[in-house]
Amino acid sequence: MFKKLFGYKEKSVEVIAPVNGDVVDLSEVPDPVFSKKIMGEGTAVKPHDGKVVSPVDGEVVQLFPTKHAIGLKSKSGAEILIHIGLETVSMEGEGFEAHVQQGDQVKVGDPLVTFDLKLVEEKAKSTITPIIITNSNELSVEGSYTQQAVSGSTILLTVHNE
């Protein structure tokens, strides 16, 4: 009864790969904001294509105007940032197309953003895409030890809110 009154949150959530590609340990991401976990715990993927899907069931809480990054909030309360490539903000949205807006409800596998992988390879520092739990200081984050990510199905992280 109290759970219904006070808003029940799931105890944990599996964060599914938002992109197809090679999994990269966060410590190996060539940007200290991510590699030193300043933004939070997480992992990264070097994408094989330009399709980004939702890694959780939840809400789009932020879509950057340049469409290079998107913030989601899972039903368990985990806040997830997907940052497509490194230093892609300087592309000012060129080559990125959003398929959602702030406030949209999404399910695992729903299309979020598509991007021109070749253009990102040419114009950005890297295509490596960090997946960060931005409120990881309040949660427990466990990584999986997979080397290949299949978007919409490979579990990358498990986040517990207890």
C-alpha positions in Angstrom: 0.0 0.0 0.0 2.7 2.5 0.9 4.6 1.8 -2.3 1.5 3.0 -4.3 1.1 6.1 -2.1 4.7 7.2 -2.2 5.8 6.1 -5.7 7.4 2.7 -5.9 10.8 2.7 -7.7 12.3 -0.5 -9.1 15.3 -1.6 -7.0 17.6 -2.0 -10.0 17.8 -1.6 -13.7 19.9 -3.2 -16.4 21.3 -0.7 -18.8 21.3 -2.2 -22.2 23.7 -1.2 -25.0 22.4 1.9 -26.8 24.8 1.3 -29.8 26.4 -1.6 -31.6 30.1 -1.8 -31.2 33.2 -2.6 -29.2 32.9 -2.1 -25.4 35.6 0.2 -24.0 36.5 0.6 -20.3 35.7 4.1 -19.1 39.3 4.5 -17.9 40.4 4.1 -21.6 38.2 6.9 -23.0 40.5 9.7 -24.3 38.8 12.5 -22.3 39.5 13.0 -18.6 35.9 14.1 -17.9 34.8 10.6 -18.6 38.0 8.5 -17.9 38.4 10.0 -14.4 34.6 9.5 -13.8 34.0 13.2 -13.1 30.5 12.8 -14.6 29.9 9.4 -13.0 30.4 5.7 -13.3 29.7 4.0 -16.6 31.2 2.4 -19.7 31.7 3.3 -23.3 31.2 1.8 -26.8 33.1 2.5 -30.0 30.1 2.3 -32.4 29.9 0.2 -35.6 27.0 2.2 -37.0 25.1 5.5 -36.4 22.0 4.3 -34.5 21.4 5.0 -30.9 18.5 3.3 -29.0 17.2 3.6 -25.5 19.1 1.5 -23.0 16.3 1.6 -20.4 12.5 2.1 -20.0 12.2 5.6 -18.9 11.9 9.3 -19.8 13.9 11.6 -22.0 14.9 14.3 -19.5 17.4 16.1 -21.7 18.2 16.3 -25.4 21.0 18.7 -26.2 20.3 21.2 -29.0 23.2 19.8 -30.9 21.7 16.2 -30.6 25.1 14.8 -29.7 24.0 13.8 -26.2 20.9 12.7 -24.5 19.8 12.3 -20.9 17.4 9.6 -19.7 15.9 8.7 -16.3 15.0 5.1 -15.7 12.0 4.0 -13.6 14.5 3.0 -10.9 15.8 6.6 -10.7 19.1 6.0 -12.6 20.1 9.0 -14.7 21.9 8.0 -17.8 23.8 10.2 -20.2 24.6 8.9 -23.7 27.4 11.2 -25.2 27.8 10.3 -28.9 31.5 10.7 -29.7 34.0 13.0 -28.0 34.1 16.8 -28.7 31.0 16.4 -31.0 29.4 19.5 -29.5 31.6 21.5 -31.9 29.7 19.8 -34.9 26.7 22.0 -33.9 24.2 19.2 -34.7 25.6 18.5 -38.2 25.1 14.8 -39.0 22.8 14.2 -36.0 19.0 13.5 -36.1 16.9 13.1 -33.0 13.9 10.8 -33.0 12.6 11.8 -29.6 12.1 15.0 -27.6 12.5 16.0 -24.0 9.6 14.5 -22.0 9.0 11.5 -24.2 8.6 8.1 -22.6 10.8 5.4 -24.1 11.3 1.6 -23.9 14.5 -0.4 -24.4 15.4 -0.4 -28.1 13.3 2.7 -29.1 15.3 4.9 -31.6 16.7 8.0 -29.9 19.2 9.5 -32.3 20.8 8.6 -35.6 24.2 10.1 -36.7 26.6 10.0 -39.6 29.4 7.8 -38.3 31.8 8.8 -41.1 31.2 12.5 -40.5 31.8 12.1 -36.7 35.0 10.1 -37.6 36.1 13.1 -39.7 35.1 16.0 -37.5 35.3 14.9 -33.9 38.1 13.7 -31.6 36.6 10.2 -31.4 33.5 8.2 -32.1 33.7 6.5 -28.6 30.3 6.9 -27.0 30.3 7.1 -23.1 27.3 5.8 -21.3 27.3 7.4 -17.9 25.2 7.0 -14.7 25.3 10.7 -13.7 23.8 10.0 -10.3 26.1 7.1 -9.6 27.2 8.7 -6.3 23.8 7.8 -5.0 23.6 4.3 -6.5 25.6 1.1 -6.9 26.8 0.4 -10.4 28.1 -2.9 -11.7 29.7 -3.3 -15.1 29.4 -6.4 -17.3 32.5 -7.8 -18.8 31.5 -8.1 -22.4 33.6 -7.1 -25.4 30.9 -6.6 -28.0 27.7 -4.6 -27.6 24.5 -5.4 -29.5 22.1 -2.4 -29.2 18.9 -3.2 -27.5 20.1 -6.6 -26.1 23.6 -6.6 -24.5 23.6 -5.7 -20.8 26.3 -3.2 -20.2 25.6 -2.1 -16.6 23.4 -3.0 -13.7 22.4 -0.1 -11.4 21.0 -0.7 -7.9 19.3 2.0 -5.9 19.9 0.3 -2.5 
